[in-house]
C-alpha cells in the first residue's frame, strides 16, 4: 500500500469511526459483551453451588433466549457485537505507528484479532436470535481434532494453547496494573472507584480462565486427546477439581460478573 492510498484509507476509517452510528453500535457492543459475561459468571456461580449449565458464551446465549423477550435482546446484542467488530476493524487502519514496522503490524494484528473475536460472538448471537443453537465446547473439541490430524498439528495446537495462555497473562497484567483505564473515561468520585475495582477484579478473573483454557489446549495437544480442549466451560469446570476448587470457581465467577459490569461501565463512559 503506497503512502497516498494508506493516508486515504486512514482518513476514511477515521471518518467512519467518528460517525454517531458506529459509535452507538460500539457502545451497544460493549454492553452486549457485558451481558454475556454477567450470564457466564452467574452460570459458573451456580455450578460452584452444585448446579448445572454450560458456563460459556453459548450457554449464556441459550439462557437469554429462554427468557421472555430474550430473542429481541439477542438481536440487539448481535447488532451491537457486529458493530463493535466493525469498530475494531476500522481501528486496524488507525493504530499509532510503533518504533518499528514489526511493532506497528503487531498492533494491527492485535486489533484485527479483537475484531474477529467480536465478529464471531456476534455471528453466534445472531444464530441464537434466528432460533439456532451451538455448543462452544463441542466446537472447540472438533477444531482441536482437525488440527491434530493435520501435519504438524501437535505443534500448531501447542502454539495455540501458548497463545491463549499468554493472552490470559496479559488480561491479569492489565487488571493488576490498571492498564484498562486507557479504554474508559473513568468517572470521578465513588463511581470511578467502583469502576476501577470492577476492572481490576474482572480482568484478573478473565485472565485466570483464559490461562486455564490455554493449559487445557496444550494438554489436548500433548495427549492427542481433543476432548481435553473443551472451551471456556471446560476451563471453568476444571477449577472445581483443584484444591479448594469450589471457592476458586466461586471467586472466578464473581470476577467474571465484575468484568461484565465493567463492560457496561465502558459502554456508559467509553473512550472511543
N, C-alpha and C positions, 0 to 999 in steps of 0.2 A: 504494500500500500504506500503510494507516494505521499509527500507532505501535504499537498493540496487536498487530495481525497481524504486523507486522515483528518485534516482540520475540519473539512465539511462534515464528515461522519460524527466528529465530536460535537460540532455545533448543533447538528440535527438531534443527537442523543440528549444534549443539554436542554434543548427547547422542549423535547418530549417529556423529560423528567420534570421540567418546571410547570407543565400543564396541570391544571386543577384535577382533571380526570385521573391522570396517572398517580398523582399524589394521594388522591382519595382512595384509589384502588389499593395502593401500597399500605395505607393505614388500615383498610379492611383486612388486608392480608396479614398484618401483624396481629390483629385481633383474632382472626381465624386460627392462626398458629397458636395463639394463647389459649383459645378454647380447646383445641386438640390436646395440648399439654395438660390443661386442667383435668380433662376427662381421663387421660392416661394416668395421671397421678392419682385420681380418685379410684380407678380400677386397681392400680397397684396397691393402694392402701387397703382395698377390700381383700386382695389376695393375701396381704400380710396378716389380715384378720381371719384367714381361713376360707375366704370366699373364692369364687372362680372368675373367669373372664379372660379376655385377651388384652393384655396391657401394652398395646401398641397403637399405631395410627388407625389401622383397620378396625380394631376393637373399639376405639373411641368413636369412629365414624358410624359403626354399626349401632352403638349405644345411642348416638344422637339421632340416627334415622328412625329408631324405635319410639322416639318421643313425639308427642303432639306438636305439629308444626316443624318437626325435625327436618323434613325434606326441604322446606323453604330455607331454613338456616343452612343446610348443606349447599344449596345453590349459591347463597350469599358468600359462604366460605370458599367455595370453588372459584367464584369470580375474583374474590379478594386475593386468594393464593396465586392464581394465574396472573393477576395484576402485579403482585409482588415479584413474581418470576420475571415479568416484563421489566420492572424497575431494576432488578439485578442484571438483566441482560444489557440494559442501557448503561449501567454502571461500568460494564466491561470497557466501554469506549471512553469513560471519564476518569479512570484511575489516574492518580498523580504519578508522573514519571519517577522511577526509582533511580538509585545511583548507577545502576547498570541495566542493560537490556533484559538480562535474566530476571532481575528483581521486578521490573515493570511487567513482564509477562507472567511472573509468579502472582502478582497482584490481580492481573486479569483472569488468570486461571482460578483463583480463589473466588472472585465474583461470579465467574461462569458456573463454578460448582454449586454455589449457593442458589443461583437462578435455576439450575437443573433440579436441585432438591425441592425447591418451592413448586416448580412446574410438575414434578412427579406427584407431590402431595395434592396439588390442585387437580390433576387428572384423576387420581384415586378418589378424591372427594366428589368429583363430577360423576364418576362411575356409581357411587353410592346414591347420589342425588337422582340418577336415572333408574334406580331400582336394582342395580347390580351389587356385587359383593366380591371380596377377595380376602386373602389371608397373607399378611406380611411374612409370617413365619414360613409358610409353605413356599412363598415366592423366593425367600432367601435360601431355603434348602435346595430348591430347584436350580437357582442360579449357581449356587456353590457346586452342585453335582455336575452341571455343564462345564464349569471352569475346570474341575478336577479331571474331566475326561479329555480336555484339550491338551496338546503338547505343552509341557512346562506349566501345567495347571496348578500343581502344588506350589510352585514358586510364585505364580501370579496371585494365588489365594492368600499366601503368607504376606505378600506385599500389600494386598487389600486390607488384611487384618491389621498390619502395622500402621497403615494409613488411618484407619478408623481409630486405632489406639492413640495415635498422635493427635488426631482431632479432639479426642476426649481429653487429652492432656492440655490442649490449647483452651478448651472450654473451662477447665479447672483454673488454669492460669488467668484467663480473662476475668473469672469470677473473683478470685482472691486478690488480684491486682486492681480490680475495678476498671479494667480497660473497656468494659462495656459502656461506660459513661460517655464515650465519644459518640455513641449511636443514639443517645437520648438527651433531650433538653431537660435535664433533671430539675424539677420544681424546687422552690425554696421551702425552708421550714420542715415541719414534721412529714409532709408528703414526700419531700425529697429524701429524707432519712429512710422512710419505709421503702421507697422505690430502690434505693441503693442496696438495702439489705435483701430485698427480693432478688435483685440481680446477683449479689454475692452467693446467696444460697442456691438460687436457681441454676446459674451457670455451673457451679461446682457439682450439683447433683446430676445435671445432664452429662457433664464430663465423666463422672463415675460410670454412668450407664453405658456411654459410648466406649469407654475403656474396657469394660467387661465384654461388650459386644465384639470389640476388636480381638480380645483374647480368645473368645469362642470361635471366631473365624479362623484364627491361627491353629487352634486345636483341631478344627474340622479339616484343615489342610494337612496337618502332620499325621492325623489318624486316618485320613482318607474317608472320613465319616461326615457327609454333608448335613446330616441331621443335627450335628452339633451347632451349626450356624443357623440358629432358629430365629434370628432377628431380635428386635427390641424386647418382645415379650419373653423370649427365652433368656435374654440377659437379665431382666428383672427377676424372673423366677429362679435363676441361678443364685441370686443373692440370698434367697431363703435357705439354701443348702449350706451356707457358710456358718461358722460360729457366730452366735448372736444374729442369725440371719433375719429373723422377724423384725428385730429392732432396726437392723441395717436397711431392710427393704422399706420399712415404715419411714425412716429418715429420708431415704431417696425419694419416696413417693411424695412426701411433704415438699421436698426440694423441687420436684417436677411441677407441683402445684404452684410453688413460688415462681418458677420460670414462666408458667402460663400467665400468672398475674403480672409479671414483669412485661411480657409481650403486650398485654392490654395497656400497661402504662406507656409502653413505647408507641402504641397506636394513639394514645392521648397526647403525648408530648414527643412527637417524632423529631428527629434531626435529619431532615431529608435534603 
